[in-house]
Amino acid sequence: TGRYGFWMKNCLIALDLVWIDEARRVVAILPETPPCKADPCPIYQFDVPTRYVLEMPSGAAKREGLVVGNVLRFAP
């Protein structure tokens, strides 16, 4: 568990970033995070303890109905 920041350097497409805690509960969503076009790139992070950060294609979090508080189930 920690506080994880992401930057979009060398990323070619916008992404949805989803922060998930130990209980697999969504604690933050940053939709449509744009690629970084020039240095210095911004760092995106939330001041909440998380265990995972899920990167999804832009718009996928909304299409899947993800909202803060959802509990996710990880399947093999």
TIVO-2410 file (N, C-alpha, C; in nm, 3 decimals):
# residues 76
REC num residu      c1      c2      c3 atome chaine
REC   1      T   0.085  -0.118   0.000     N      A
REC   1      T   0.000   0.000   0.000    CA      A
REC   1      T   0.089   0.123   0.000     C      A
REC   2      G   0.047   0.224  -0.076     N      A
REC   2      G   0.125   0.346  -0.085    CA      A
REC   2      G   0.045   0.455  -0.156     C      A
REC   3      R   0.114   0.559  -0.193     N      A
REC   3      R   0.054   0.668  -0.270    CA      A
REC   3      R   0.128   0.672  -0.403     C      A
REC   4      Y   0.059   0.636  -0.509     N      A
REC   4      Y   0.123   0.618  -0.638    CA      A
REC   4      Y   0.086   0.729  -0.735     C      A
REC   5      G   0.189   0.788  -0.794     N      A
REC   5      G   0.170   0.891  -0.893    CA      A
REC   5      G   0.204   0.839  -1.032     C      A
REC   6      F   0.138   0.893  -1.132     N      A
REC   6      F   0.162   0.854  -1.270    CA      A
REC   6      F   0.185   0.977  -1.354     C      A
REC   7      W   0.268   0.961  -1.454     N      A
REC   7      W   0.285   1.065  -1.553    CA      A
REC   7      W   0.261   1.000  -1.688     C      A
REC   8      M   0.235   1.080  -1.788     N      A
REC   8      M   0.194   1.028  -1.918    CA      A
REC   8      M   0.303   1.045  -2.024     C      A
REC   9      K   0.429   1.052  -1.980     N      A
REC   9      K   0.539   1.066  -2.075    CA      A
REC   9      K   0.546   0.943  -2.164     C      A
REC  10      N   0.567   0.966  -2.292     N      A
REC  10      N   0.579   0.862  -2.395    CA      A
REC  10      N   0.450   0.782  -2.414     C      A
REC  11      C   0.340   0.827  -2.359     N      A
REC  11      C   0.212   0.763  -2.381    CA      A
REC  11      C   0.150   0.827  -2.506     C      A
REC  12      L   0.093   0.747  -2.592     N      A
REC  12      L   0.040   0.800  -2.718    CA      A
REC  12      L  -0.108   0.832  -2.715     C      A
REC  13      I  -0.180   0.778  -2.616     N      A
REC  13      I  -0.324   0.798  -2.609    CA      A
REC  13      I  -0.364   0.843  -2.468     C      A
REC  14      A  -0.481   0.904  -2.458     N      A
REC  14      A  -0.536   0.940  -2.327    CA      A
REC  14      A  -0.581   0.812  -2.257     C      A
REC  15      L  -0.571   0.812  -2.124     N      A
REC  15      L  -0.609   0.696  -2.044    CA      A
REC  15      L  -0.699   0.738  -1.928     C      A
REC  16      D  -0.781   0.645  -1.882     N      A
REC  16      D  -0.850   0.659  -1.754    CA      A
REC  16      D  -0.760   0.591  -1.651     C      A
REC  17      L  -0.732   0.658  -1.540     N      A
REC  17      L  -0.651   0.600  -1.433    CA      A
REC  17      L  -0.743   0.578  -1.313     C      A
REC  18      V  -0.740   0.456  -1.259     N      A
REC  18      V  -0.829   0.418  -1.150    CA      A
REC  18      V  -0.744   0.368  -1.034     C      A
REC  19      W  -0.749   0.438  -0.920     N      A
REC  19      W  -0.675   0.400  -0.799    CA      A
REC  19      W  -0.764   0.309  -0.716     C      A
REC  20      I  -0.707   0.197  -0.666     N      A
REC  20      I  -0.781   0.093  -0.597    CA      A
REC  20      I  -0.709   0.059  -0.467     C      A
REC  21      D  -0.784   0.045  -0.356     N      A
REC  21      D  -0.720   0.018  -0.227    CA      A
REC  21      D  -0.706  -0.131  -0.199     C      A
REC  22      E  -0.659  -0.165  -0.079     N      A
REC  22      E  -0.636  -0.304  -0.037    CA      A
REC  22      E  -0.762  -0.390  -0.047     C      A
REC  23      A  -0.877  -0.329  -0.022     N      A
REC  23      A  -1.003  -0.403  -0.025    CA      A
REC  23      A  -1.060  -0.410  -0.168     C      A
REC  24      R  -0.981  -0.364  -0.265     N      A
REC  24      R  -1.020  -0.359  -0.406    CA      A
REC  24      R  -1.136  -0.264  -0.431     C      A
REC  25      R  -1.142  -0.161  -0.348     N      A
REC  25      R  -1.243  -0.056  -0.361    CA      A
REC  25      R  -1.182   0.060  -0.441     C      A
REC  26      V  -1.258   0.111  -0.537     N      A
REC  26      V  -1.213   0.226  -0.615    CA      A
REC  26      V  -1.212   0.348  -0.524     C      A
REC  27      V  -1.094   0.412  -0.512     N      A
REC  27      V  -1.082   0.529  -0.424    CA      A
REC  27      V  -1.066   0.659  -0.501     C      A
REC  28      A  -1.030   0.651  -0.630     N      A
REC  28      A  -1.017   0.772  -0.712    CA      A
REC  28      A  -1.016   0.731  -0.859     C      A
REC  29      I  -1.071   0.819  -0.941     N      A
REC  29      I  -1.071   0.798  -1.086    CA      A
REC  29      I  -1.029   0.928  -1.151     C      A
REC  30      L  -0.935   0.920  -1.243     N      A
REC  30      L  -0.895   1.036  -1.322    CA      A
REC  30      L  -0.923   1.000  -1.468     C      A
REC  31      P  -1.039   1.044  -1.520     N      A
REC  31      P  -1.075   1.007  -1.656    CA      A
REC  31      P  -1.003   1.093  -1.761     C      A
REC  32      E  -0.986   1.033  -1.876     N      A
REC  32      E  -0.935   1.104  -1.994    CA      A
REC  32      E  -0.805   1.180  -1.965     C      A
REC  33      T  -0.712   1.114  -1.898     N      A
REC  33      T  -0.582   1.175  -1.868    CA      A
REC  33      T  -0.503   1.189  -1.997     C      A
REC  34      P  -0.467   1.311  -2.035     N      A
REC  34      P  -0.403   1.331  -2.166    CA      A
REC  34      P  -0.256   1.291  -2.166     C      A
REC  35      P  -0.205   1.251  -2.284     N      A
REC  35      P  -0.061   1.224  -2.296    CA      A
REC  35      P   0.018   1.352  -2.268     C      A
REC  36      C   0.141   1.335  -2.224     N      A
REC  36      C   0.229   1.448  -2.200    CA      A
REC  36      C   0.294   1.487  -2.333     C      A
REC  37      K   0.286   1.614  -2.367     N      A
REC  37      K   0.342   1.660  -2.495    CA      A
REC  37      K   0.478   1.725  -2.480     C      A
REC  38      A   0.514   1.768  -2.360     N      A
REC  38      A   0.644   1.833  -2.339    CA      A
REC  38      A   0.685   1.822  -2.192     C      A
REC  39      D   0.815   1.810  -2.169     N      A
REC  39      D   0.867   1.808  -2.033    CA      A
REC  39      D   0.861   1.947  -1.972     C      A
REC  40      P   0.841   1.959  -1.844     N      A
REC  40      P   0.817   1.850  -1.749    CA      A
REC  40      P   0.672   1.804  -1.755     C      A
REC  41      C   0.652   1.675  -1.743     N      A
REC  41      C   0.518   1.618  -1.746    CA      A
REC  41      C   0.455   1.629  -1.607     C      A
REC  42      P   0.324   1.659  -1.602     N      A
REC  42      P   0.259   1.662  -1.470    CA      A
REC  42      P   0.251   1.521  -1.412     C      A
REC  43      I   0.250   1.513  -1.280     N      A
REC  43      I   0.232   1.386  -1.210    CA      A
REC  43      I   0.091   1.386  -1.153     C      A
REC  44      Y   0.017   1.282  -1.183     N      A
REC  44      Y  -0.120   1.268  -1.136    CA      A
REC  44      Y  -0.121   1.171  -1.019     C      A
REC  45      Q  -0.171   1.218  -0.904     N      A
REC  45      Q  -0.180   1.129  -0.788    CA      A
REC  45      Q  -0.282   1.182  -0.691     C      A
REC  46      F  -0.329   1.093  -0.606     N      A
REC  46      F  -0.426   1.128  -0.503    CA      A
REC  46      F  -0.365   1.096  -0.368     C      A
REC  47      D  -0.402   1.171  -0.268     N      A
REC  47      D  -0.346   1.154  -0.134    CA      A
REC  47      D  -0.428   1.051  -0.055     C      A
REC  48      V  -0.441   0.934  -0.113     N      A
REC  48      V  -0.511   0.824  -0.047    CA      A
REC  48      V  -0.425   0.698  -0.063     C      A
REC  49      P  -0.422   0.612   0.040     N      A
REC  49      P  -0.345   0.489   0.027    CA      A
REC  49      P  -0.410   0.396  -0.076     C      A
REC  50      T  -0.329   0.343  -0.165     N      A
REC  50      T  -0.378   0.251  -0.267    CA      A
REC  50      T  -0.285   0.132  -0.279     C      A
REC  51      R  -0.337   0.027  -0.337     N      A
REC  51      R  -0.257  -0.092  -0.365    CA      A
REC  51      R  -0.236  -0.110  -0.514     C      A
REC  52      Y  -0.335  -0.066  -0.594     N      A
REC  52      Y  -0.331  -0.086  -0.738    CA      A
REC  52      Y  -0.369   0.044  -0.809     C      A
REC  53      V  -0.320   0.057  -0.931     N      A
REC  53      V  -0.370   0.161  -1.022    CA      A
REC  53      V  -0.397   0.091  -1.154     C      A
REC  54      L  -0.518   0.104  -1.202     N      A
REC  54      L  -0.560   0.042  -1.326    CA      A
REC  54      L  -0.559   0.146  -1.436     C      A
REC  55      E  -0.490   0.117  -1.546     N      A
REC  55      E  -0.490   0.204  -1.663    CA      A
REC  55      E  -0.587   0.145  -1.765     C      A
REC  56      M  -0.679   0.230  -1.812     N      A
REC  56      M  -0.779   0.185  -1.909    CA      A
REC  56      M  -0.782   0.284  -2.025     C      A
REC  57      P  -0.824   0.239  -2.143     N      A
REC  57      P  -0.840   0.335  -2.254    CA      A
REC  57      P  -0.937   0.446  -2.212     C      A
REC  58      S  -0.912   0.564  -2.261     N      A
REC  58      S  -0.995   0.679  -2.227    CA      A
REC  58      S  -1.143   0.649  -2.253     C      A
REC  59      G  -1.226   0.676  -2.152     N      A
REC  59      G  -1.370   0.653  -2.163    CA      A
REC  59      G  -1.416   0.518  -2.112     C      A
REC  60      A  -1.323   0.424  -2.089     N      A
REC  60      A  -1.360   0.289  -2.047    CA      A
REC  60      A  -1.420   0.288  -1.906     C      A
REC  61      A  -1.368   0.370  -1.816     N      A
REC  61      A  -1.421   0.372  -1.679    CA      A
REC  61      A  -1.569   0.412  -1.681     C      A
REC  62      K  -1.602   0.511  -1.760     N      A
REC  62      K  -1.742   0.555  -1.770    CA      A
REC  62      K  -1.828   0.447  -1.835     C      A
REC  63      R  -1.778   0.387  -1.944     N      A
REC  63      R  -1.853   0.281  -2.012    CA      A
REC  63      R  -1.880   0.163  -1.920     C      A
REC  64      E  -1.785   0.133  -1.832     N      A
REC  64      E  -1.799   0.020  -1.739    CA      A
REC  64      E  -1.876   0.057  -1.614     C      A
REC  65      G  -1.912   0.185  -1.599     N      A
REC  65      G  -1.989   0.229  -1.484    CA      A
REC  65      G  -1.909   0.239  -1.356     C      A
REC  66      L  -1.775   0.255  -1.368     N      A
REC  66      L  -1.693   0.265  -1.248    CA      A
REC  66      L  -1.715   0.399  -1.178     C      A
REC  67      V  -1.733   0.392  -1.048     N      A
REC  67      V  -1.743   0.513  -0.965    CA      A
REC  67      V  -1.666   0.486  -0.836     C      A
REC  68      V  -1.625   0.593  -0.770     N      A
REC  68      V  -1.558   0.580  -0.641    CA      A
REC  68      V  -1.651   0.505  -0.546     C      A
REC  69      G  -1.596   0.405  -0.479     N      A
REC  69      G  -1.673   0.323  -0.386    CA      A
REC  69      G  -1.703   0.185  -0.441     C      A
REC  70      N  -1.698   0.168  -0.575     N      A
REC  70      N  -1.716   0.034  -0.632    CA      A
REC  70      N  -1.611  -0.060  -0.577     C      A
REC  71      V  -1.649  -0.185  -0.553     N      A
REC  71      V  -1.554  -0.289  -0.516    CA      A
REC  71      V  -1.536  -0.377  -0.638     C      A
REC  72      L  -1.409  -0.396  -0.677     N      A
REC  72      L  -1.378  -0.472  -0.797    CA      A
REC  72      L  -1.344  -0.616  -0.762     C      A
REC  73      R  -1.374  -0.704  -0.852     N      A
REC  73      R  -1.338  -0.845  -0.838    CA      A
REC  73      R  -1.238  -0.875  -0.947     C      A
REC  74      F  -1.123  -0.929  -0.908     N      A
REC  74      F  -1.019  -0.964  -1.004    CA      A
REC  74      F  -1.036  -1.110  -1.040     C      A
REC  75      A  -1.048  -1.138  -1.167     N      A
REC  75      A  -1.064  -1.276  -1.213    CA      A
REC  75      A  -0.943  -1.315  -1.298     C      A
REC  76      P  -0.901  -1.442  -1.288     N      A
REC  76      P  -0.786  -1.486  -1.368    CA      A
REC  76      P  -0.819  -1.492  -1.517     C      A
***
